[in-house]
Amino acid sequence: MDLVAAPARLSTTSATFEAEFKARLHWSADTDAAIEQRVADILADVQRRGDEAVLDYTRRFDGLEAAALKDLELSQADFKAAFDSLPAAQRAALQDAAARVRLYHEAQKKACGESWSYRDEDGTLLGQKVTPLDRVGIYVPGGKAAYPSSLLMNAIPAHVAGVGEIIMVVPTPAKGSVATGGAGGQSSGKGERNVLVLAAAHVAGVTRAFTIGGAQAVAALAYGTQTVPAVDKITGPGNAYVAAAKRRVFGTVGIDMIAGPSEILVLADGSTPPDWVAMDLFSQAEHDELAQSILLCPDAAYIAAVQAEIDRLLPQMPRAAIIAKSLNGRGALIHTRSMEEACAISNRIAPEHLEVSSREPHRWEPLLKHAGAIFLGAYTSESLGDYCAGPNHVLPTSGTARFSSPLGVYDFQKRSSLIEVSEAGAQKLGLIAAELAYGEGLQAHAQAAEMRLKR
Amino acid sequence: MDLVAAPARLSTTSATFEAEFKARLHWSADTDAAIEQRVADILADVQRRGDEAVLDYTRRFDGLEAAALKDLELSQADFKAAFDSLPAAQRAALQDAAARVRLYHEAQKKACGESWSYRDEDGTLLGQKVTPLDRVGIYVPGGKAAYPSSLLMNAIPAHVAGVGEIIMVVPTPAKGSVATGGAGGQSSGKGERNVLVLAAAHVAGVTRAFTIGGAQAVAALAYGTQTVPAVDKITGPGNAYVAAAKRRVFGTVGIDMIAGPSEILVLADGSTPPDWVAMDLFSQAEHDELAQSILLCPDAAYIAAVQAEIDRLLPQMPRAAIIAKSLNGRGALIHTRSMEEACAISNRIAPEHLEVSSREPHRWEPLLKHAGAIFLGAYTSESLGDYCAGPNHVLPTSGTARFSSPLGVYDFQKRSSLIEVSEAGAQKLGLIAAELAYGEGLQAHAQAAEMRLKR
């Protein structure tokens, strides 16, 4: 195999930099009208026919036969058996990762997820009560892209938040089914379950689970069916059908962000072994041909050294073809005038993963405004964060870190304002409210305030 | 005028309660395919033609002529002049309300909007950095529904969060224009500005403002034009076109919730003067014929007393026609077996505004799981919260309080995870990460972790 991975070489001093930079960054989540219509039909059908519709679509798309939806429910015993079947090292790794993720999210809850209130000088109480969601649904993709770590990252913050029930859906398409890219019709009739995902469900603590997927699973969670309970929010990644379905049910239930391709940006001052950086760029590129890996560095010789390591390491990678396609199509090694300029460019990109591969990470961190997660120093490879450092690996992509945040405990909580106006407070506030309400032409508002005034 | 306002009388002991209750609650934000297509076209056109497209639509829908988009920009002097033109009492009320709203949101920022981090026993740093959004857009509806209080409630939390620039858009449709319900063509060519809104912009501190509205204004904020800067998030209420546009630009920018009709639910134990409760029900009903006002009470005689007050007070209300239509169409007075049952029903509704009109509000508050804002005790009329108590009046509607929260400082911030793995930490975490990464078939992830292990 004679693969070459040659990310675009850009320099900020070049006259063509702006145009080349924009062209590299461009990515658009075009919505496909045919998918949209198909998904709208599936949602309406599941809302109308419930279980029967879900069974029909599961038969058609996943090649999975079942007489009743309850036959597609997994049990706690299934999770336990999967966990017990793993080698000891894998069991321990799952448990250690889960423990660290739990610890971090407990700290997060304490830092920003507790109720608060105060009383003002009139004795009026003001605050917010923070409560968990009652029931959430977690979508776990089936087949090759089924990542047990994603299940941990979705279920654990929900648990820490205090969510009462966590309902998992995970398609188990039969080989040869439409969902696995087969022509359909030659399916084995038996879905392929991912043992690691079921083991992760045991470790994370999933309440109930169904082997359904696609838009039909999203619909079942959003509207509820005879068998699948309706949830309050749906999180977790999925294909274009799942993404379209989540967008459409938003409002009926909450959803997390719709994720684009994964991205890493490495800010390097040249002090990190270049093979470490090359491998970090690979670890994003191996996800997906559309994934984006970018290096920003003021040291041209170091950039050349990283490219040399890319050339050296690529042939030994099992996923070399995907890595090469991703780096060639969307990767970039950008020579900057300075680390300061590199930080400014990073802020324009607002990357999902941002490695500050420098001897002085705390010098640059304050300059970095927008990123899903910031990995400080050479030892902090993004892959440690993906699995077990503790913070969530579900992060905003495609520049949405400008306005959104990692998945967290706060996504499984909601807030209610608390107001208790004292009699004294009502005298003062009533005059202000009445004045403004009359100004807006809302006389009932004004009179409701005035009725509380002492005559 | 012989208006009658007779909310539905339901009782939880009735055999038909469930059906009647569900029918009353039903509300569906049906999307209109024609509006969707129109909005998609406008967004694409503004993205392509920028200023020129915005000017064209403003001419067509608002009857407002301008040679250049900069002619539709309002200045700080315009805001100041509007503020100075108000009567002293109105100026003071605006300033007092703003000061209280600011104080509350500063407390909110302190309680749940600060960066945090900790180091574990290996010296590994874990935490989250909280940063403000750079630039946000606030949509303020024009014409009759232009509420200066809404501008305060959107702009002040953005300010407290530390947002750099707040861009306001507020349509000023000319009389007789399409936007004001006129046939178009007979427009005065000059938009009608709302003095109170401009004064509120002065008090709240708006950076820039344009007299544009509709889907074209949302597009200008989301994509940017030659004159209007692109923002990171758009908040604020609007009509069906604005709502559809916000849904479509979600992902390019952040948006707040799409609001449904306003709602109030009063839980009463019969201790509050019945005219106060009647007026509180009116104050929601006067917003909109689709607004929903519900009373839950275990005391049948009290319910009758509230209905008597409704009959007595209705004729004197300037907005009596809207109130009557809202109460007749969507209102309900529900007789419950107990306050406990009333709390349980309230949780099923998850109302936007929830008044606990009881001598013992703190007895019932812990039973209330889902609500946008909870108003405790007889003195806490919802209208005080709408204007000046301090908490935000932008609240989740249509049952979305099950999974979403009042607008707050947190909506104008985002979080970035911080991870700094120590050399010692990398030895421990590297083994866990590599084990799981090999299990998921992601070898570059595994090798990136392994490279950091000491040989």
Interface residues (C-beta under 8 A of the other chain):
Chain A: A29 A89 Q90 A92 A93 L94 D96 A97 Y104 A107 Q108 A111 C112 G113 E114 W116 Y118 T124 L125 L126 G127 Q128 K129 T131 L133 D134 K144 Y147 P148 S149 L196 D232 K233 G251 V253 G254 I258 P273 D275 W276 M279 D280 F282 S283 A285 E286 H287 M317 P318 R319 I323 L354 P361 E365 L368 K369 H370 A371 G372 A373 I374 F375 L376 G377 A378 Y379 T380 S381 E382 S383 L384 G385 D386 Y387 C388 A389 G390 P391 N392 L395 P396 S398 T400 A401 R402 F403 S404 S405 P406 G408 Y410 K414 R415 S416 S417 L418 I419 E420 V421 S422 E423 G425 A426 L429 G430 L431 I432 A433 E435 L436 A437 G439 E440 G441 L442 Q443 A444 H445 A446 Q447 A448 A449 M451 R452
Chain B: A29 A89 Q90 A92 A93 L94 D96 A97 R100 Y104 A107 Q108 A111 C112 G113 E114 W116 Y118 T124 L125 L126 G127 Q128 K129 T131 L133 D134 K144 Y147 P148 S149 L196 D232 K233 G251 V253 G254 I258 P273 D275 W276 M279 D280 F282 S283 A285 E286 H287 M317 P318 R319 I323 L354 P361 E365 L368 K369 H370 A371 G372 A373 I374 F375 L376 G377 A378 Y379 T380 S381 E382 S383 L384 G385 D386 Y387 C388 A389 G390 P391 N392 L395 P396 S398 T400 A401 R402 F403 S404 S405 P406 G408 Y410 K414 R415 S416 S417 L418 I419 E420 V421 S422 E423 G425 A426 L429 G430 L431 I432 A433 E435 L436 A437 G439 E440 G441 L442 Q443 A444 H445 A446 Q447 A448 A449 M451 R452
